[in-house]
Amino acid sequence: MGSNYFRSRVLKEVESYSEKFGYVVKEVEVQSKNSSEYCIKLNEQNLLLKYKQRSTILFSANDLKEEIDSIDCVDKISIRKIFPFKIKLVVSYKVPMAIWQADKMFYFITTSGDVIKIRNNKNLSQFVLITGSGAHDRAMSLIKFLSEDKEIFSKISTAAWIGDRRWNIKFNNGTKLMLPENSPKEAWDKFVKLQQTHKDFKRWKYKTVDFRVINKIYAQ
């Protein structure tokens, strides 16, 4: 007789032992560390229906982890068996920080730089729209310094990656900021300071502000 036969016999014995002494799944708990309206919610009831009455001893946490890890918006998950009858999952989700337009398709870019599906259209206006080929690879570093000033950041509508080398920032009021290829953060910091101290910038008088030439600012 082959090893498969003996393995099958052992598994049946374990299943029988599990059922006899109550070591079967009767409860599934899902704890979300940072629940997100833009990700699939792991449903405790659905998971329980799938694994109910299965042997807790034979339950494979790794198999379930692999299955859930395949969901693009799940960041981390830990699964543990609490004997005799409980399975506990602790899940954290990826956090959207911007929307990336690739051709006619739209995706979220997360704080970790990953690209994930957009699963609902709720409150999408709160996200900056990122455009341009390859823009998603650079969006995380851009958003990091743009968001240092929350008030001005909240007025941004789009950020366009131009010529695979620099950014144009467009605001809700139509103002366009042209950042340089080199040291875009320094240019952004200067723009923020002007918005805070210069009366014409405070009033958003200028519709185009150009920082592309080093040590010069063109505003019109």
KANOR-V668489 format. One record per pair of residues at least 6 apart in sequence whose C-alpha atoms are under 7 Angstrom apart, sorted by the first residue. I is the first residue (numbers start at 1). J is the second residue. Records with the same first field share a line. If there is no record, write none. Layout:
I: J  J
//
This chain:
15: 55
18: 24  55
22: 84
23: 55  56  57  83  84  85
24: 53  54  55  56  84  85
25: 51  52  53  54  55  56  85  86
26: 52  53  85  86
27: 48  85  86  87
28: 44  47  48  86  87  88
29: 44  87  88  89
30: 44  88  89  90
31: 89  90  91
32: 90  91  92
33: 91  92
34: 92  93
35: 93
36: 93
38: 118  119  120
39: 73  119
56: 84  85
61: 79  80
65: 77
72: 116
73: 93  94  116
74: 92  93  94
75: 92  93  94
76: 91  92  93
77: 89  90  91  92
78: 89  90  91
79: 88  89  90
80: 87  88  89
81: 87  88
94: 110
95: 110  111
96: 108  109  110  111
97: 109  110  111  127
98: 108  109  110  127  128  129  130
99: 106  107  108  109  127  128  129  130
100: 106  107  108  109  129  130  131  136
101: 107  130  131
102: 131
107: 115  116  117  118
108: 115  116  117  118
109: 115  116  136
111: 140
113: 140
128: 156  157  158
129: 157  158  159
130: 158  159  160
131: 159  160  161
132: 160  161  162
135: 161
145: 185
146: 153
147: 153
155: 171  172
156: 170  171  172
157: 170  171  172
158: 169  170  171
159: 167  168  169  170
160: 167  168  169
161: 167  168
162: 168
165: 181
166: 179  180  181
167: 178  179
168: 176  177  178  179
169: 176  177  178
170: 176  177
174: 207
175: 206  207  208
176: 207  208  209
177: 208  209  210
178: 209  210  211  212
179: 187  210  211  212
180: 211  212
187: 211
194: 201
195: 201  202
196: 202
206: 219  220
207: 220
208: 219  220
209: 218  219  220
210: 217  218  219
211: 217  218
//
